[in-house]
Amino acid sequence: MRRTGGNALVKNELKVLRGAIELMWEEQLEFHGYELASTLADLDGSDTLMNQSTLYRALRRLEDRGALESYWEDPDIAADQGREGRPRRYYQVTSGGVDLARAELARFNAPSAEWWRQWNPSEA
C-alpha cells in the first residue's frame, strides 16, 4: 500500500497500531510479531494471519515514526525456553504511538473511532 501524501498512516500501519494498542490495554505491554498477528486476526474475526512481510514493514515504519519501540530478546532466554533460531524482537507502544492513534482516529467518522472510545470512556 502506497502513501498518498502527507504523514497519515496507511491502512496496514493503522491496523498494526490498533492491534498494538489493544494489547497494551489488555496489559500486555510488550509483544512480538506473532502475538500481534494473532491479535489482529482475532480483531478481524479471521483465521488468517497478516502476511509477515506486511506486518514487519508496518512495525518498522511505526517504529521509525516513534509510535513503537523495540528490543531484541536475550538469546539465552530463547535457549532456556527450548526455542531454536534467533531471538524474538519485542515491541511496545510509546506515548507518541497513543497520540498518533488519536490523531488518525480524528480523521475517521464516529463509528470508526468507537474502539478508541471503548478504551477511553472519559474522552467520549
C-alpha positions in Angstrom: 0.0 0.0 0.0 1.5 3.3 -1.0 1.4 6.6 0.9 -0.7 9.2 -1.0 1.0 12.1 0.7 1.2 13.7 4.0 2.0 12.0 7.2 -1.1 9.9 7.5 -0.7 6.2 8.3 -1.5 3.8 5.5 -4.2 1.2 6.2 -1.8 -1.6 7.4 0.1 0.7 9.7 -3.1 1.9 11.3 -4.3 -1.7 11.7 -1.0 -2.8 13.3 -1.1 0.2 15.6 -4.6 -0.6 16.6 -3.6 -4.2 17.5 -0.6 -2.9 19.4 -2.8 -0.6 21.5 -5.3 -3.4 22.0 -2.5 -5.5 23.5 -1.4 -2.5 25.6 -4.9 -2.1 27.1 -5.0 -5.8 27.8 -2.0 -5.2 30.0 0.4 -6.9 27.6 2.9 -4.0 27.3 5.4 -5.9 25.3 4.7 -8.2 22.4 6.4 -10.0 19.5 5.2 -10.2 15.9 3.3 -13.4 16.1 1.4 -12.3 19.2 0.4 -9.1 17.3 -0.6 -11.0 14.2 -2.8 -13.3 16.3 -4.4 -10.3 18.0 -5.1 -8.7 14.6 -6.7 -11.9 13.3 -8.9 -12.1 16.4 -9.9 -8.4 16.0 -10.9 -9.1 12.4 -12.6 -12.4 13.2 -10.3 -14.2 10.8 -8.4 -17.4 10.9 -5.7 -16.0 8.7 -2.7 -14.1 10.0 -1.3 -10.9 8.3 1.5 -11.6 5.9 4.8 -11.5 7.7 6.4 -9.0 5.3 3.4 -6.7 5.6 3.4 -6.9 9.4 7.1 -6.3 9.9 7.2 -3.5 7.3 4.4 -1.8 9.2 6.1 -2.4 12.5 9.3 -0.9 11.2 7.5 2.2 9.8 5.7 2.7 13.1 9.0 2.4 15.0 10.6 5.0 12.6 7.7 7.4 13.4 8.3 6.9 17.1 5.0 5.1 17.7 6.7 1.9 18.8 10.0 1.0 20.5 11.6 -2.4 20.2 14.4 -4.5 21.6 15.8 -8.0 20.9 15.3 -10.7 23.4 18.3 -12.1 25.1 19.4 -15.2 23.2 19.8 -17.1 26.5 16.1 -16.7 27.2 15.2 -18.3 23.9 17.6 -21.2 24.6 16.2 -21.7 28.1 12.7 -21.9 26.7 13.8 -24.5 24.1 13.2 -22.3 21.1 15.6 -22.7 18.2 16.5 -19.9 15.9 17.1 -16.2 16.5 15.7 -14.4 19.5 12.3 -12.6 19.3 12.0 -8.9 18.8 9.7 -7.3 21.3 7.7 -4.1 20.7 5.8 -1.7 22.9 3.6 1.3 22.2 5.1 4.7 23.1 3.2 7.7 24.3 3.8 9.1 20.8 2.0 6.0 19.4 -1.0 6.7 21.5 -1.0 10.3 20.3 -0.6 9.1 16.7 -3.6 6.8 17.1 -5.7 9.6 18.5 -4.7 11.9 15.5 -5.5 9.2 13.0 -8.9 8.4 14.6 -9.8 12.1 14.4 -9.8 11.6 10.6 -12.4 8.9 10.7 -16.2 9.1 11.3 -17.7 8.3 14.7 -18.3 4.6 14.2 -14.7 4.0 13.1 -13.5 5.7 16.2 -15.7 3.6 18.6 -12.8 1.2 19.5 -10.9 4.2 20.9 -13.8 5.4 23.0 -14.1 1.9 24.5 -10.6 2.3 26.0 -11.0 6.0 26.9 -14.6 6.5 28.2 -13.6 9.8 29.7 -13.0 11.1 26.2 -16.3 10.0 24.8 
